[in-house]
Amino acid sequence: MTNTPDSSSPEKLLPGWLVLLGALIAIGPLSIDMYLPSFPTIAQQFGVGSNLVQLTLAAFLVGLAAGQMLYGPVSDRFGRKPPLYVGMGLYLLGSLACMLSQDVFMLIFFRFVQGLGGCAGMVISRAVIRDRLGVTGSARAFSLVMLVMGVAPILAPLIGGGVLKLWGWRVIFGALAAFGLLCLLAIHYTMQETLDRNKAAPLHMGHVLKQYGRLLLDRQFVAYTLVGGLIQGGMFAYITGSSFVLIELHGIKPENFGWVFGTNAFGLIAASQINARLVGQYSLDAILGRALWLPAGLSLAVALLVAGGINHLAILLVGFFCFLASYGFISPNASAIALSQQGKQAGTASALMGTLQLALGFLTGVSMSLWHDGSALPLMTVMAVCGVGALLVHRFIARPEHARLTQTAAKPAQQ
């Protein structure tokens, strides 16, 4: 049975399908954050350096990015649920294989497999929201989904640390496999198909490449994708470098790191829920434009202070918190505007959006690995570049194009 687009208030639907979509989107952060405390233990058990263990994270991110390019077009052709079955099944098997890995190279490979499967839920969830809701409803829904998704960075490091202490790192991947199984069952028994079969897109290589080509030439889509992606890139830099800055430079105990991580994630959740209330009162682009000043201005100020030798912990914590909180305003609105004109190819557009944004996150993570001078300057500089870059892209590329399309759409009504 195929659902027709639904313009219902997302708040009323939160206990059902939005909770499931939030859980599917949370697979990414959950699979990353939950096993971070186990890096030293894995390196010690396999007798390898920490750089090889860090490759398990890079392999997962590559799998997340690569898989989205496949699931998007497939979901536009066969519906949203069939590729979810495949993806979640692959995630389940990959998680079990990670748990049973006998050396670090097996773990690296199966982390790639895990990411290749887990990305299905991330890309298709955005498409489902676009299927059911208009642009304003989508922004509100993306904000509410963050309420579910944002719990992962709060709980994952704490749960992962506890599981590691009690049962070892392998059980962490067993827990991720159990989570994948629960999601698979929920997809089967509670989720309804949202793709209109009459609008199913043909699936052959030439058509798919043309779709991606048209999307890459769509100025509004690319610009708003970059706005959200640059802020996400700054967040990935924080994920990559914050443990070194906070634990090694400023002496925060490893068991307390999860609380700092969770506090910043709470800021993201709170901001996303405020955004859900604002989108019905103000335009998405206006909210986005004002929110972008926070990560741009504050991260630049903190980077300049660190460069000048002022490296107080309180300043860094304020900078981290505000940057992460701003993501709760920026990501939902940028995603909704980017997808607003892509109804017939929502899956493909969502896939390209996710791939481009993950690529930016991967680049910031690599830059953090290459530029390591024993201070907080690399992290704050990368975050500042991402924040200022997002502001500039919005003001000089995204906003003019959005205004032009809005005026064009209004002309027939004026006539």
DRENDO-1510 file (C-alpha; in Angstrom, 1 decimal, always signed):
<recs>
REC; n; res; u; v; w
REC; 1; MET; +0.0; +0.0; +0.0 .
REC; 2; THR; +1.3; +3.4; -1.0 .
REC; 3; ASN; +0.8; +6.5; +1.2 .
REC; 4; THR; -0.1; +9.8; -0.4 .
REC; 5; PRO; +1.9; +12.9; +0.7 .
REC; 6; ASP; +0.8; +13.9; +4.2 .
REC; 7; SER; +0.7; +17.5; +5.4 .
REC; 8; SER; -0.2; +16.6; +8.9 .
REC; 9; SER; +1.6; +18.2; +11.8 .
REC; 10; PRO; +4.8; +16.3; +12.5 .
REC; 11; GLU; +4.3; +16.8; +16.3 .
REC; 12; LYS; +1.2; +14.6; +16.1 .
REC; 13; LEU; +3.1; +11.9; +14.2 .
REC; 14; LEU; +6.2; +11.9; +16.4 .
REC; 15; PRO; +5.3; +8.8; +18.4 .
REC; 16; GLY; +5.1; +6.8; +15.2 .
REC; 17; TRP; +6.9; +7.1; +12.0 .
REC; 18; LEU; +9.1; +10.0; +13.0 .
REC; 19; VAL; +10.5; +8.1; +15.9 .
REC; 20; LEU; +11.5; +5.2; +13.5 .
REC; 21; LEU; +13.1; +7.7; +11.1 .
REC; 22; GLY; +15.0; +9.3; +13.9 .
REC; 23; ALA; +16.3; +5.9; +15.0 .
REC; 24; LEU; +17.4; +5.1; +11.4 .
REC; 25; ILE; +19.2; +8.4; +11.0 .
REC; 26; ALA; +20.8; +7.9; +14.4 .
REC; 27; ILE; +22.5; +4.7; +13.2 .
REC; 28; GLY; +25.4; +6.9; +11.9 .
REC; 29; PRO; +26.3; +8.7; +15.1 .
REC; 30; LEU; +25.4; +5.7; +17.3 .
REC; 31; SER; +27.8; +3.5; +15.3 .
REC; 32; ILE; +30.5; +6.1; +15.6 .
REC; 33; ASP; +30.2; +7.4; +19.1 .
REC; 34; MET; +29.5; +4.1; +20.9 .
REC; 35; TYR; +32.8; +2.5; +20.1 .
REC; 36; LEU; +35.1; +5.5; +20.5 .
REC; 37; PRO; +36.0; +4.7; +24.1 .
REC; 38; SER; +37.3; +1.3; +23.0 .
REC; 39; PHE; +40.0; +2.6; +20.6 .
REC; 40; PRO; +42.9; +2.0; +23.0 .
REC; 41; THR; +41.6; -1.5; +24.0 .
REC; 42; ILE; +41.2; -2.6; +20.3 .
REC; 43; ALA; +44.7; -1.4; +19.5 .
REC; 44; GLN; +46.2; -3.2; +22.5 .
REC; 45; GLN; +44.3; -6.5; +21.8 .
REC; 46; PHE; +45.3; -6.6; +18.1 .
REC; 47; GLY; +48.8; -5.3; +18.8 .
REC; 48; VAL; +48.6; -2.4; +16.4 .
REC; 49; GLY; +49.0; +1.4; +16.5 .
REC; 50; SER; +46.1; +3.8; +17.1 .
REC; 51; ASN; +46.4; +5.0; +13.5 .
REC; 52; LEU; +45.1; +1.6; +12.2 .
REC; 53; VAL; +42.2; +1.6; +14.6 .
REC; 54; GLN; +41.3; +5.1; +13.4 .
REC; 55; LEU; +41.0; +3.6; +9.9 .
REC; 56; THR; +38.0; +1.6; +11.2 .
REC; 57; LEU; +36.2; +5.0; +11.6 .
REC; 58; ALA; +37.4; +6.2; +8.2 .
REC; 59; ALA; +36.2; +2.9; +6.6 .
REC; 60; PHE; +32.7; +3.3; +8.1 .
REC; 61; LEU; +32.4; +6.9; +6.8 .
REC; 62; VAL; +33.5; +5.8; +3.3 .
REC; 63; GLY; +30.8; +3.1; +3.4 .
REC; 64; LEU; +28.2; +5.6; +4.5 .
REC; 65; ALA; +29.1; +8.0; +1.7 .
REC; 66; ALA; +29.4; +5.3; -1.1 .
REC; 67; GLY; +26.2; +3.5; -0.2 .
REC; 68; GLN; +23.9; +6.5; -0.4 .
REC; 69; MET; +24.6; +7.0; -4.1 .
REC; 70; LEU; +23.1; +3.5; -4.7 .
REC; 71; TYR; +20.1; +3.5; -2.3 .
REC; 72; GLY; +18.8; +6.9; -3.4 .
REC; 73; PRO; +18.0; +6.0; -7.1 .
REC; 74; VAL; +16.9; +2.5; -6.1 .
REC; 75; SER; +14.4; +3.9; -3.6 .
REC; 76; ASP; +13.0; +6.2; -6.3 .
REC; 77; ARG; +12.4; +3.2; -8.5 .
REC; 78; PHE; +11.3; +0.4; -6.2 .
REC; 79; GLY; +10.0; +2.3; -3.2 .
REC; 80; ARG; +11.4; +3.2; +0.2 .
REC; 81; LYS; +11.0; -0.1; +2.1 .
REC; 82; PRO; +12.7; -2.7; -0.2 .
REC; 83; PRO; +16.2; -1.0; -0.1 .
REC; 84; LEU; +15.7; -0.5; +3.7 .
REC; 85; TYR; +15.4; -4.2; +4.1 .
REC; 86; VAL; +18.6; -4.8; +2.1 .
REC; 87; GLY; +20.5; -2.0; +3.9 .
REC; 88; MET; +19.5; -2.9; +7.4 .
REC; 89; GLY; +20.2; -6.6; +6.8 .
REC; 90; LEU; +23.7; -5.6; +5.6 .
REC; 91; TYR; +24.2; -3.5; +8.7 .
REC; 92; LEU; +23.1; -6.3; +10.9 .
REC; 93; LEU; +25.5; -8.8; +9.3 .
REC; 94; GLY; +28.3; -6.2; +9.2 .
REC; 95; SER; +27.9; -5.5; +12.9 .
REC; 96; LEU; +28.0; -9.2; +13.8 .
REC; 97; ALA; +31.1; -9.6; +11.6 .
REC; 98; CYS; +32.8; -6.7; +13.4 .
REC; 99; MET; +32.1; -8.4; +16.7 .
REC; 100; LEU; +33.8; -11.6; +15.5 .
REC; 101; SER; +36.8; -10.0; +13.7 .
REC; 102; GLN; +40.1; -11.6; +14.4 .
REC; 103; ASP; +42.4; -8.8; +13.4 .
REC; 104; VAL; +42.2; -5.0; +12.7 .
REC; 105; PHE; +42.1; -5.5; +8.9 .
REC; 106; MET; +39.0; -7.6; +9.2 .
REC; 107; LEU; +37.5; -5.0; +11.5 .
REC; 108; ILE; +38.3; -2.2; +8.9 .
REC; 109; PHE; +36.6; -4.2; +6.1 .
REC; 110; PHE; +33.5; -5.0; +8.1 .
REC; 111; ARG; +33.2; -1.5; +9.4 .
REC; 112; PHE; +33.0; -0.5; +5.7 .
REC; 113; VAL; +30.2; -3.1; +5.2 .
REC; 114; GLN; +28.4; -1.8; +8.3 .
REC; 115; GLY; +28.5; +1.7; +6.9 .
REC; 116; LEU; +27.4; +0.5; +3.5 .
REC; 117; GLY; +24.3; -1.0; +5.0 .
REC; 118; GLY; +23.6; +1.6; +7.7 .
REC; 119; CYS; +23.5; +4.6; +5.3 .
REC; 120; ALA; +20.2; +3.2; +3.8 .
REC; 121; GLY; +18.2; +4.4; +6.8 .
REC; 122; MET; +19.9; +7.8; +6.7 .
REC; 123; VAL; +19.2; +8.6; +3.1 .
REC; 124; ILE; +15.8; +7.0; +2.8 .
REC; 125; SER; +14.5; +8.7; +6.0 .
REC; 126; ARG; +15.0; +12.1; +4.4 .
REC; 127; ALA; +13.2; +11.0; +1.3 .
REC; 128; VAL; +10.2; +9.7; +3.3 .
REC; 129; ILE; +9.9; +13.0; +5.1 .
REC; 130; ARG; +10.0; +14.8; +1.8 .
REC; 131; ASP; +7.3; +12.4; +0.4 .
REC; 132; ARG; +4.9; +13.1; +3.2 .
REC; 133; LEU; +5.4; +16.7; +4.0 .
REC; 134; GLY; +5.8; +20.1; +2.3 .
REC; 135; VAL; +8.9; +22.3; +2.8 .
REC; 136; THR; +7.8; +23.9; +6.1 .
REC; 137; GLY; +6.5; +20.6; +7.4 .
REC; 138; SER; +9.8; +18.9; +6.4 .
REC; 139; ALA; +11.8; +21.5; +8.3 .
REC; 140; ARG; +9.7; +20.9; +11.4 .
REC; 141; ALA; +10.0; +17.2; +11.0 .
REC; 142; PHE; +13.8; +17.3; +10.5 .
REC; 143; SER; +13.9; +19.3; +13.7 .
REC; 144; LEU; +11.8; +16.8; +15.6 .
REC; 145; VAL; +13.8; +13.9; +14.2 .
REC; 146; MET; +16.8; +15.5; +15.8 .
REC; 147; LEU; +15.1; +14.9; +19.2 .
REC; 148; VAL; +15.5; +11.2; +18.6 .
REC; 149; MET; +18.8; +11.3; +16.7 .
REC; 150; GLY; +20.4; +13.7; +19.2 .
REC; 151; VAL; +20.1; +11.2; +22.0 .
REC; 152; ALA; +22.7; +9.0; +20.4 .
REC; 153; PRO; +25.7; +11.3; +21.0 .
REC; 154; ILE; +24.5; +11.8; +24.6 .
REC; 155; LEU; +24.1; +8.1; +25.5 .
REC; 156; ALA; +26.4; +6.3; +23.0 .
REC; 157; PRO; +29.8; +7.2; +24.6 .
REC; 158; LEU; +28.4; +6.5; +28.1 .
REC; 159; ILE; +26.8; +3.2; +27.1 .
REC; 160; GLY; +29.9; +2.2; +25.1 .
REC; 161; GLY; +32.2; +3.0; +28.0 .
REC; 162; GLY; +30.0; +0.9; +30.4 .
REC; 163; VAL; +29.8; -2.0; +28.0 .
REC; 164; LEU; +33.5; -1.9; +27.4 .
REC; 165; LYS; +34.3; -2.0; +31.1 .
REC; 166; LEU; +31.8; -4.8; +31.8 .
REC; 167; TRP; +32.0; -7.1; +28.8 .
REC; 168; GLY; +34.6; -5.8; +26.3 .
REC; 169; TRP; +34.6; -4.0; +23.0 .
REC; 170; ARG; +33.1; -6.9; +21.0 .
REC; 171; VAL; +29.8; -6.7; +22.9 .
REC; 172; ILE; +29.5; -3.1; +21.7 .
REC; 173; PHE; +29.1; -4.4; +18.1 .
REC; 174; GLY; +26.7; -7.0; +19.4 .
REC; 175; ALA; +24.6; -4.2; +20.8 .
REC; 176; LEU; +24.7; -2.4; +17.5 .
REC; 177; ALA; +23.6; -5.6; +15.7 .
REC; 178; ALA; +20.6; -5.9; +18.1 .
REC; 179; PHE; +19.7; -2.3; +17.4 .
REC; 180; GLY; +19.8; -3.0; +13.7 .
REC; 181; LEU; +17.5; -6.0; +14.2 .
REC; 182; LEU; +15.0; -3.9; +16.1 .
REC; 183; CYS; +15.0; -1.3; +13.3 .
REC; 184; LEU; +14.5; -4.0; +10.7 .
REC; 185; LEU; +11.5; -5.4; +12.5 .
REC; 186; ALA; +10.0; -1.9; +13.0 .
REC; 187; ILE; +10.4; -1.2; +9.3 .
REC; 188; HIS; +8.6; -4.4; +8.4 .
REC; 189; TYR; +5.7; -4.1; +10.9 .
REC; 190; THR; +5.1; -0.4; +11.3 .
REC; 191; MET; +6.4; +1.6; +8.3 .
REC; 192; GLN; +4.2; +2.3; +5.3 .
REC; 193; GLU; +5.4; +2.8; +1.8 .
REC; 194; THR; +5.4; +6.5; +0.8 .
REC; 195; LEU; +6.6; +6.4; -2.8 .
REC; 196; ASP; +3.8; +7.0; -5.3 .
REC; 197; ARG; +4.3; +4.1; -7.8 .
REC; 198; ASN; +2.9; +6.2; -10.6 .
REC; 199; LYS; +5.9; +8.5; -10.1 .
REC; 200; ALA; +8.6; +5.8; -9.8 .
REC; 201; ALA; +11.7; +6.9; -11.7 .
REC; 202; PRO; +13.3; +4.5; -14.2 .
REC; 203; LEU; +16.5; +2.8; -13.0 .
REC; 204; HIS; +19.3; +2.6; -15.5 .
REC; 205; MET; +22.8; +4.0; -15.5 .
REC; 206; GLY; +22.2; +6.7; -18.0 .
REC; 207; HIS; +19.1; +8.1; -16.3 .
REC; 208; VAL; +20.8; +7.9; -12.9 .
REC; 209; LEU; +23.8; +9.8; -14.1 .
REC; 210; LYS; +21.6; +12.4; -15.7 .
REC; 211; GLN; +19.7; +12.9; -12.5 .
REC; 212; TYR; +22.9; +13.4; -10.5 .
REC; 213; GLY; +24.2; +15.7; -13.2 .
REC; 214; ARG; +21.1; +17.9; -13.1 .
REC; 215; LEU; +21.3; +18.0; -9.3 .
REC; 216; LEU; +24.9; +19.1; -9.4 .
REC; 217; LEU; +23.8; +22.0; -11.8 .
REC; 218; ASP; +20.9; +23.0; -9.5 .
REC; 219; ARG; +22.3; +26.0; -7.7 .
REC; 220; GLN; +19.8; +26.0; -4.9 .
REC; 221; PHE; +20.2; +22.3; -4.1 .
REC; 222; VAL; +24.0; +22.4; -4.1 .
REC; 223; ALA; +24.2; +25.7; -2.2 .
REC; 224; TYR; +22.0; +24.7; +0.6 .
REC; 225; THR; +23.6; +21.2; +0.7 .
REC; 226; LEU; +26.9; +22.9; +1.2 .
REC; 227; VAL; +25.6; +25.2; +3.9 .
REC; 228; GLY; +24.5; +22.2; +5.9 .
REC; 229; GLY; +27.5; +20.2; +4.9 .
REC; 230; LEU; +30.1; +22.7; +6.0 .
REC; 231; ILE; +28.5; +23.0; +9.5 .
REC; 232; GLN; +28.4; +19.2; +9.6 .
REC; 233; GLY; +32.1; +19.2; +8.6 .
REC; 234; GLY; +32.9; +21.4; +11.5 .
REC; 235; MET; +31.0; +18.9; +13.7 .
REC; 236; PHE; +33.1; +16.0; +12.3 .
REC; 237; ALA; +36.2; +18.0; +13.1 .
REC; 238; TYR; +35.0; +18.3; +16.7 .
REC; 239; ILE; +34.2; +14.6; +16.9 .
REC; 240; THR; +37.7; +13.8; +15.6 .
REC; 241; GLY; +39.7; +16.3; +17.7 .
REC; 242; SER; +37.8; +17.0; +20.8 .
REC; 243; SER; +39.0; +14.0; +22.8 .
REC; 244; PHE; +42.6; +15.1; +22.3 .
REC; 245; VAL; +41.9; +18.7; +23.1 .
REC; 246; LEU; +39.8; +18.0; +26.2 .
REC; 247; ILE; +41.5; +14.9; +27.6 .
REC; 248; GLU; +45.1; +15.3; +26.8 .
REC; 249; LEU; +45.5; +19.1; +26.7 .
REC; 250; HIS; +43.1; +20.1; +29.4 .
REC; 251; GLY; +43.2; +17.0; +31.6 .
REC; 252; ILE; +39.5; +16.0; +31.6 .
REC; 253; LYS; +39.2; +12.5; +32.8 .
REC; 254; PRO; +38.2; +9.9; +30.1 .
REC; 255; GLU; +35.2; +8.8; +32.1 .
REC; 256; ASN; +33.9; +12.5; +32.2 .
REC; 257; PHE; +34.5; +13.1; +28.5 .
REC; 258; GLY; +31.1; +11.5; +27.7 .
REC; 259; TRP; +29.4; +14.1; +29.9 .
REC; 260; VAL; +31.0; +17.0; +27.9 .
REC; 261; PHE; +30.1; +15.3; +24.7 .
REC; 262; GLY; +26.5; +14.8; +25.9 .
REC; 263; THR; +26.1; +18.4; +27.1 .
REC; 264; ASN; +27.0; +19.6; +23.6 .
REC; 265; ALA; +24.5; +17.1; +22.1 .
REC; 266; PHE; +21.8; +18.4; +24.5 .
REC; 267; GLY; +22.4; +21.9; +23.1 .
REC; 268; LEU; +21.8; +20.5; +19.6 .
REC; 269; ILE; +18.6; +18.9; +20.7 .
REC; 270; ALA; +17.3; +22.0; +22.4 .
REC; 271; ALA; +18.1; +24.2; +19.4 .
REC; 272; SER; +16.3; +21.8; +17.0 .
REC; 273; GLN; +13.2; +21.9; +19.2 .
REC; 274; ILE; +13.2; +25.7; +19.3 .
REC; 275; ASN; +13.6; +25.6; +15.5 .
REC; 276; ALA; +10.6; +23.3; +15.2 .
REC; 277; ARG; +8.5; +26.1; +16.9 .
REC; 278; LEU; +10.0; +28.9; +14.8 .
REC; 279; VAL; +9.5; +27.4; +11.3 .
REC; 280; GLY; +5.8; +28.1; +11.5 .
REC; 281; GLN; +6.3; +31.7; +12.3 .
REC; 282; TYR; +9.3; +32.8; +10.2 .
REC; 283; SER; +10.7; +31.8; +6.8 .
REC; 284; LEU; +13.2; +28.9; +6.8 .
REC; 285; ASP; +15.8; +31.0; +5.1 .
REC; 286; ALA; +15.5; +33.9; +7.6 .
REC; 287; ILE; +16.0; +31.5; +10.5 .
REC; 288; LEU; +19.0; +29.9; +8.7 .
REC; 289; GLY; +20.6; +33.3; +7.9 .
REC; 290; ARG; +20.5; +34.4; +11.5 .
REC; 291; ALA; +21.6; +31.1; +12.9 .
REC; 292; LEU; +24.7; +30.9; +10.7 .
REC; 293; TRP; +26.3; +33.9; +12.4 .
REC; 294; LEU; +26.7; +31.9; +15.6 .
REC; 295; PRO; +29.1; +29.2; +14.4 .
REC; 296; ALA; +30.9; +31.6; +12.0 .
REC; 297; GLY; +31.5; +34.4; +14.5 .
REC; 298; LEU; +32.1; +32.5; +17.6 .
REC; 299; SER; +34.4; +29.8; +16.1 .
REC; 300; LEU; +36.4; +32.5; +14.4 .
REC; 301; ALA; +36.8; +34.4; +17.6 .
REC; 302; VAL; +37.9; +31.3; +19.6 .
REC; 303; ALA; +40.4; +30.4; +16.9 .
REC; 304; LEU; +41.9; +33.8; +17.0 .
REC; 305; LEU; +42.1; +33.7; +20.8 .
REC; 306; VAL; +43.8; +30.2; +20.7 .
REC; 307; ALA; +46.2; +31.5; +18.0 .
REC; 308; GLY; +47.1; +34.4; +20.3 .
REC; 309; GLY; +47.9; +32.0; +23.2 .
REC; 310; ILE; +44.6; +32.3; +25.1 .
REC; 311; ASN; +43.7; +28.7; +25.4 .
REC; 312; HIS; +41.4; +28.5; +28.4 .
REC; 313; LEU; +39.1; +25.5; +28.8 .
REC; 314; ALA; +36.0; +27.6; +29.4 .
REC; 315; ILE; +36.4; +29.4; +26.1 .
REC; 316; LEU; +36.8; +26.2; +24.2 .
REC; 317; LEU; +33.7; +24.6; +25.9 .
REC; 318; VAL; +31.6; +27.7; +25.0 .
REC; 319; GLY; +32.8; +27.5; +21.4 .
REC; 320; PHE; +32.1; +23.8; +21.1 .
REC; 321; PHE; +28.6; +24.1; +22.7 .
REC; 322; CYS; +27.5; +27.0; +20.5 .
REC; 323; PHE; +28.8; +25.4; +17.3 .
REC; 324; LEU; +27.0; +22.2; +18.0 .
REC; 325; ALA; +23.8; +23.9; +19.1 .
REC; 326; SER; +23.7; +25.9; +15.9 .
REC; 327; TYR; +23.5; +22.7; +13.9 .
REC; 328; GLY; +20.0; +22.2; +15.4 .
REC; 329; PHE; +18.9; +25.4; +13.6 .
REC; 330; ILE; +20.9; +25.0; +10.4 .
REC; 331; SER; +20.6; +21.4; +9.3 .
REC; 332; PRO; +16.8; +21.0; +9.3 .
REC; 333; ASN; +16.2; +24.3; +7.4 .
REC; 334; ALA; +19.0; +23.8; +4.9 .
REC; 335; SER; +17.9; +20.2; +4.2 .
REC; 336; ALA; +14.3; +21.2; +3.8 .
REC; 337; ILE; +15.1; +24.1; +1.3 .
REC; 338; ALA; +17.6; +21.9; -0.6 .
REC; 339; LEU; +15.0; +19.2; -1.1 .
REC; 340; SER; +12.0; +21.5; -1.6 .
REC; 341; GLN; +12.2; +21.4; -5.4 .
REC; 342; GLN; +13.1; +17.7; -5.7 .
REC; 343; GLY; +9.8; +15.9; -5.1 .
REC; 344; LYS; +10.1; +13.5; -8.1 .
REC; 345; GLN; +13.6; +12.4; -7.2 .
REC; 346; ALA; +13.7; +12.9; -3.5 .
REC; 347; GLY; +15.6; +9.7; -2.9 .
REC; 348; THR; +18.4; +10.5; -5.4 .
REC; 349; ALA; +18.6; +14.1; -4.1 .
REC; 350; SER; +18.8; +12.9; -0.5 .
REC; 351; ALA; +21.5; +10.5; -1.5 .
REC; 352; LEU; +23.6; +13.1; -3.2 .
REC; 353; MET; +23.1; +15.5; -0.3 .
REC; 354; GLY; +24.3; +12.9; +2.2 .
REC; 355; THR; +27.3; +11.9; +0.1 .
REC; 356; LEU; +28.4; +15.5; -0.4 .
REC; 357; GLN; +28.0; +16.3; +3.3 .
REC; 358; LEU; +29.8; +13.2; +4.4 .
REC; 359; ALA; +32.6; +14.0; +2.0 .
REC; 360; LEU; +33.0; +17.3; +3.6 .
REC; 361; GLY; +33.0; +15.6; +7.0 .
REC; 362; PHE; +35.6; +13.1; +5.8 .
REC; 363; LEU; +37.9; +16.0; +4.5 .
REC; 364; THR; +37.7; +17.8; +7.8 .
REC; 365; GLY; +38.6; +14.6; +9.6 .
REC; 366; VAL; +41.6; +14.0; +7.4 .
REC; 367; SER; +42.7; +17.6; +7.8 .
REC; 368; MET; +42.6; +17.1; +11.5 .
REC; 369; SER; +44.8; +14.0; +11.2 .
REC; 370; LEU; +47.3; +15.6; +8.9 .
REC; 371; TRP; +47.6; +18.9; +10.9 .
REC; 372; HIS; +48.5; +18.0; +14.4 .
REC; 373; ASP; +50.7; +20.4; +16.3 .
REC; 374; GLY; +49.8; +19.5; +19.9 .
REC; 375; SER; +47.4; +22.4; +20.4 .
REC; 376; ALA; +43.8; +23.2; +20.0 .
REC; 377; LEU; +44.6; +25.5; +17.0 .
REC; 378; PRO; +44.0; +22.9; +14.2 .
REC; 379; LEU; +40.6; +22.0; +15.6 .
REC; 380; MET; +39.4; +25.5; +16.1 .
REC; 381; THR; +40.8; +26.7; +12.7 .
REC; 382; VAL; +39.0; +23.9; +10.9 .
REC; 383; MET; +35.7; +24.7; +12.7 .
REC; 384; ALA; +36.1; +28.4; +12.0 .
REC; 385; VAL; +36.7; +27.8; +8.3 .
REC; 386; CYS; +33.6; +25.6; +8.1 .
REC; 387; GLY; +31.5; +28.1; +10.0 .
REC; 388; VAL; +32.6; +31.2; +8.0 .
REC; 389; GLY; +32.4; +29.2; +4.8 .
REC; 390; ALA; +28.8; +28.2; +5.4 .
REC; 391; LEU; +27.9; +31.8; +6.1 .
REC; 392; LEU; +29.5; +33.0; +2.9 .
REC; 393; VAL; +27.9; +30.3; +0.8 .
REC; 394; HIS; +24.5; +31.2; +2.2 .
REC; 395; ARG; +24.8; +34.9; +1.7 .
REC; 396; PHE; +26.4; +35.0; -1.7 .
REC; 397; ILE; +25.2; +31.8; -3.4 .
REC; 398; ALA; +22.2; +30.2; -1.7 .
REC; 399; ARG; +20.2; +33.3; -0.6 .
REC; 400; PRO; +20.2; +35.1; -4.0 .
REC; 401; GLU; +19.1; +31.9; -5.8 .
REC; 402; HIS; +16.4; +31.2; -3.2 .
REC; 403; ALA; +15.1; +34.7; -3.6 .
REC; 404; ARG; +15.1; +34.4; -7.4 .
REC; 405; LEU; +13.1; +31.2; -7.3 .
REC; 406; THR; +10.7; +32.6; -4.8 .
REC; 407; GLN; +10.0; +35.6; -7.0 .
REC; 408; THR; +9.6; +33.5; -10.1 .
REC; 409; ALA; +7.1; +31.2; -8.3 .
REC; 410; ALA; +5.1; +34.2; -7.1 .
REC; 411; LYS; +4.7; +35.9; -10.6 .
REC; 412; PRO; +1.9; +33.6; -11.8 .
REC; 413; ALA; -0.1; +34.3; -8.7 .
REC; 414; GLN; +0.4; +38.1; -9.0 .
REC; 415; GLN; -0.7; +38.0; -12.6 .
</recs>
